[in-house]
Amino acid sequence: MPVDPGSCRVLILAAGQGRRLGASAPPKVLLDFQGSSLLTRHIRILDACGLRDITVVIGYRAEELRAEIVNLSRLRERLVLEANGVRAPRVNLVRNPSFRNGSIVSLWKACAVLRSGAPVILMDADVLYDGRLIVRLLDSPHESCFLLDRSIEPGEEPVKLCIDRGRIVDFHKRPRIEHQWHGESVGFFRFSPAIAAKLAERVDEYIAEGRTQVEYEEPIRDLLLTRDGSGFGYEDISGLPWIEIDFPADVERAHRVVVPRLIA
């Protein structure tokens, strides 16, 4: 069922280095699009959707990200005073000094959010997107929900959400289970409190086993397979503008193709 944004906690994974953009590039989440960084765009979209409790995991060049949040918070404080007490989002920062490991470590560092007893919105930070994607997550009838796009490039780079007879059966760059069709995962998820807590348990197991080089999608896939897809749904956001930023060509395409289609 649709979820009350005020009851949710948001977790943004923004610790990565983004090596594929080149040594001179800033942290991906600080890339600028029309005068606003990806990080600032995240906070503004989430705020507009009524999501007030936001945790950002930082690592690479962490102080630059911290400064961006502080500057944005100061701006929001001024705007809140002008708007007669509308509450600004609270942004909590969690440091991951082991950001060169897999992104599962970032998720592990913020497992307290997963165990909070609240619905959780989990997000990759390196995505430029239209705010309607977040609305789709919040309005979905599925308590635990993935976003997928049917427009998917061939190859192993996209993470694929695999569907068979309307049910999610696999979630991987290289799917191993037969399915009817697949789309690209946006990297945004909504988890019920129970599923979020189960995910925290699975992440703990990975870390205890020393599996720190894997990406955070692996324990999510484990939950899917263990439950045979039960309790999980998806929303098809095909046609809405978004792009994951991994390579210099993605930055160029974001400016040229995605930005002109974004709804303010």
C-alpha positions, -999 to +999 in steps of 0.1 A: +000+000+000+012+036-004+034+048+025+033+080+045+065+098+036+068+111+071+071+076+085+100+067+062+137+068+066+159+074+036+194+059+032+216+073+004+249+054-004+274+081-015+308+069-002+322+057-035+352+071-054+339+069-090+372+058-104+358+053-139+351+090-143+389+097-141+413+108-115+405+145-119+367+141-114+350+152-082+330+127-062+302+116-084+276+129-060+291+164-063+288+165-101+270+197-112+239+197-134+224+231-141+239+246-109+230+219-085+250+188-074+235+154-075+236+155-037+217+187-035+192+174-061+186+143-039+178+164-008+155+188-026+135+161-043+132+141-011+122+172+007+095+180-019+081+145-015+078+149+023+107+127+032+124+144+062+147+118+077+177+113+055+209+095+061+239+098+037+268+075+039+300+094+029+336+082+024+357+095-005+365+132+000+340+131+028+346+167+040+335+181+007+303+162+009+299+173+045+304+209+034+278+206+007+252+193+033+260+221+057+256+247+031+223+232+019+211+230+055+218+267+061+199+276+030+170+254+041+170+269+076+165+304+060+138+292+036+120+275+065+118+307+084+104+324+054+079+296+049+063+300+084+077+269+100+076+242+073+100+216+086+133+211+067+147+176+062+172+163+088+203+150+071+224+125+091+259+117+079+276+083+084+313+079+076+327+049+058+365+052+057+366+018+039+350+032+008+374+014-015+357-019-005+324-030-020+293-009-014+280-036+010+303-019+036+285+014+032+252-004+038+266-022+068+278+011+083+242+024+082+224-008+093+209+012+122+186+028+096+175-007+084+168-017+119+149+015+128+114-002+126+104+023+098+099+018+061+132+025+044+140+041+010+174+029-001+191+049-029+223+049-050+237+084-049+250+085-085+217+088-102+203+119-119+165+115-120+130+130-122+112+134-089+083+113-102+105+082-096+103+088-058+066+094-061+062+060-077+081+043-048+059+060-022+026+054-040+033+018-049+009-008-034+040-030-027+055-025+007+089-037-006+094-024-041+120-021-069+120+004-098+128-009-132+132+005-167+124-017-197+148+004-218+180-014-210+214-015-229+228-050-237+258-063-217+267-069-181+269-034-169+232-028-160+219-046-130+189-065-142+155-071-125+141-103-139+104-110-142+086-142-148+047-142-149+047-109-130+070-121-102+106-110-095+128-141-099+163-127-101+183-095-095+219-095-109+241-081-137+244-117-150+210-134-142+211-171-135+174-179-133+151-183-163+127-155-168+104-140-194+118-105-195+140-081-175+145-044-171+173-023-156+172-016-119+173+021-111+191+015-078+162+029-057+143+006-034+115+007-008+116-019+020+090-027+047+103-025+083+105-063+084+123-067+051+147-039+060+156-057+093+161-090+074+184-072+050+205-058+080+209-094+093+221-106+059+245-077+055+259-086+090+265-121+078+284-110+047+307-088+068+313-115+094+323-138+066+348-113+053+328-107+021+336-069+020+343-066-017+308-073-030+281-048-039+251-042-018+228-058-044+240-093-034+223-095+000+191-080-015+192-108-041+197-134-013+164-121+003+146-123-030+157-159-037+151-171-001+116-158-002+110-168-039+101-132-046+073-132-021+067-099-005+085-079-033+070-060-062+082-035-088+071-003-105+079+002-142+092+037-147+100+033-184+097+066-201+107+088-171+141+105-174+170+091-153+206+080-157+232+064-135+265+082-137+294+058-142+315+070-171+323+103-188+299+095-216+271+092-189+279+128-178+276+140-214+244+122-220+230+134-187+235+171-197+224+165-233+194+141-230+182+138-194+184+173-179+161+189-206+134+163-197+134+167-159+104+181-142+113+208-117 
